[in-house]
Amino acid sequence: MPTHPVVRLTALTQGYGNRRIIEGLDLDIQPGVTGLLGPNGAGKTTLFRTLATIAPPQSGGLELFGKAVTGERDVRRVRPRIGYLPQDFGYYPAFSLTDFVRYCAWLREVPSKEATSATAEALAAVGLADRARERMKSLSGGMLRRAGIAAAIVGSPSLLLLDEPTVGLDPAQRLDFRELIRSLARGGAAVVLSTHLVEDVGAACDTVLVLNDGRLVHSGTPQELAALSTPAAPGDSPLERGYMTVLGSRGSTEEAAC
């Protein structure tokens, strides 16, 4: 086990132009599976773009794998160790699944002698080995999502950032996905999962973070979040009610389903 966290943020401020999305965020992320919850606009995607080194911090400190990331040289050093699945990802429609995942392996600097086997392993992990030759443009929404997960995990990154990865997956595929991320964490990776599906967090995550208005309002285990539940809070499970309690709102139907 490393003596340092995989991610360390110190007084992070992040936003776009004069608009601040995250302000004064202190956060450590260790190996394992971390769930990220929060209402729309809470700053989850902005945080992921920062951790993926797409958007440099406006101020504050970002450390990845025990080293400060302060410039382009640092970014080039850490990016091969980061897998990132955004909510919407681009691809060449004429690429086959193998082409797409292997191209992402090349971007992550997976050694060429390992890229073929790494691509095949990633496609097998998401249940798409039998579709390897199909064109990206022919895939259903759920298959595209699984292709994105394969692209994120190819080459076994040390930090895996997954933004709404189970959108479009059926219940059986979601169960397979949970086991997949648990297996990656057992291998020593830090997996951060942003989702509106609280049951995925409760089933798969070691730690739950709750963001609201760009601030961290809770960090703990799923059991600790569920224990904060109040009878008046909306939700269909203790974990959902604990989440709504932490947000400090009786909540809308949309948030109660988060």
N, C-alpha and C positions, 0 to 999 in steps of 0.2 A: 504494500500500500504506500502511495506517495505521502510525504510529510506535508505537502502543500495542497490546497484545494485545486481542482481543475480550473475553476473560475473564481476570481476575486474582483469584486467591484468596490471601489472606495469613493464615496461622495459623488457618484456618477450623476451628471446632468446631461440630458440628451433631448434633442428636439429637431425642429426644422425651421431654419431662419430664426425669427424672434419667438416662435411658439415652442414652449417647453412642454415636453411630454413626460419625461422622467426627471425628478429633481432630488438630489441628495441621497441616492440609493447606495446602501452598503449591503453586500451580498456575497456569500461564499457558496459554491456548489461543489459537492464532493462526488466521487464515483458512486454509481447507483442510478436509480430512476427518480427524477424530480418532476412533479406535476406543477404546472403553472396555470392558475385560474384567475379570472377577473372578468368584469363586464366589458362589453365592446368599448373601445376607447381608453382602456386602462393603461395601455402602454406595452402590452405583451409583444406585439409584432415589432415595435421599436426596440424593445430589449433584445429580441432575437437578432435583429439586424446589427445591433451593436456587438453581440457575442460572436456573430458570424464574421465580424470585421468588415462588413459592408459600409456601415456608417460609423466613422470615428467619433468618440465622445466629444461633446462640446466642452466639458470640463470633468475633472475627477480622474480616477485611476482605473485602468483595465489591465488585469493580469490573467494570462492564460497559460496553463501548464507550468506555473511557478515563475514566469517571466513577464515583466511589464511589456505591454504593447503600446508603443508610443510613436511609431512611424511606419513607413512603407516596408522597410527591411524586416521589421518585426511581423508585419502582416504576412509577408511572403513566407516567413519561417513557420507560422502557426497554421496557415490555411490548409495545408495538406492533412492536418490532423482533425479537421472539422468537417462534419457532415451536416448539411442543412437542407431541410425540406420546407420551403415557404408555402403559404396557402395556395398561391398560384405560381407555377413554375413553367418556364419556357422549354420548348423542344422543337426539333425539326420534324415536321409531320411525316416525311418520307423515311426517316430513320426507322430501322427495326428496333425492337426492344434491346437486343444485344448491342447494336450500334450506340443507342442512347446511354445505356449504363456504362459501356466501355469508354465512351467519350467523357462521362463524368469521372470515371477512374483516372483517365489521362489528366483531366483538370486537377485532380487531387494528387497527381504525381505518383500514382501507384506504379511501381516498376513494371516495365513492359513484359518481363518474363512472368509476372504474377497476374497481369491484368485479365487474361483470358479466364483463368480459374476463378479469380475474384469476381468477375462479372457473372459467371455461371453460378457461383455460390450465392450471390446476392439475389439473382432471379429465382433460384430455388427456395431461398428463405421466405420470399413473399408469394410463393405458389405460382410463379409464372414461367417456370422452366419449359413447359410445353408450348409456350407462346413466344419463345425467344426470337423467332423469325418474323413475327407479325409486325406490321407497320404501326407506328405510334398513332397515326391518324385513324386507324381502324379500331382502337381500343375503346371500351366503355369507360364511363367516369370512374367506376370502382377500380378497373384495371389500370387506368392512368394513375390513380392515387397509389396503387401498389408499385407501379413503375417508379414513381417518385421516391417511395420509401427505399426501393432497391438502389436507386442512384445515391441516396443519402448514406446508405450503410456500406456501399462497396468499398473495399479496402480497409474495413474495420477502423473507422475514425475513433479517436479518443474522446471527442466531444460530439454528441449527436443532438441536433436541434430540430425538433419536429413540430411544425405549426399545423394544428388540426389534421393530423395524419389519418384519422379513421373516418373522415367524411367520405361517404359513398361506399364504405365497406359494409357487408352484411354481418349479422351477428357472429357467424362462425369465423369469418375473416377477422373480426375484431378480437375474438379469443386467440386466434393464431398470432395476431399482432402483439397482444399483451405478452405472450410467451416469448416472442422474438425479442422484444425490448428487455425482458427480464434476462434472457440469455446473453444479450450484449452487455448488460450491466455486470453479470457474473464474470464476464471476460475482462472487467476492469474499466469499461467506458462509463462516462457520465452522460446519461440520456436525459434531456429536458423535453418534456412533452407539454405543449400548450393545447388545451382543448376546452370545449364547452360541455363535454360529457363527463360529469363527475364520477359516474360509475367506473370509467376507465382509470381515473386517478386512484379511486379507492382500491381497485383490483391490482394495479400494476406498480404503483409508486411507493417509494420509501419515504419521501418528503413531499409536502405540499406547500407551495408558495401562493399567496393571494395578493395580487396587485389591484389597487384602486386609485384612480387619478394619479398614476405614475409613482405611487408610493407603495412600499411593501407593508401590508397591514397584518400579515400572518405568515409564520413559518413554523412548520412542525410536521408530525406524522399525520396520516389520514385519521388515525384514531383520536389524536389530540384535536384535530379540527372538528370531528364529529362530536366530541365531548363538549364543545362550546355551543352546541345547538340549544335553542330556546323553544318552548312550546309554541310561541306565537310566530316564529319564523316560517316562511313558506318553504315547501320542499317535500319530496316524497320519501326521503331517507334521512337518517341523522347527519350524514355527510353533507347533503344538500342544505339542510337546515343550519348546520354549523357554518357553511360557506356564506349563506345569506345573513346569518347573525354577525359574522365578521365584517361584512359589507355595511352593516349598520342600517339596513333598509328592509322594510317589509316586502319590497321587491315587486317587480312586474312579472307577468307570466313568462316572459322571455328569460329573465334572470333566474327565476325559480327552476327553469329547465337546464340551466348551465351546469 
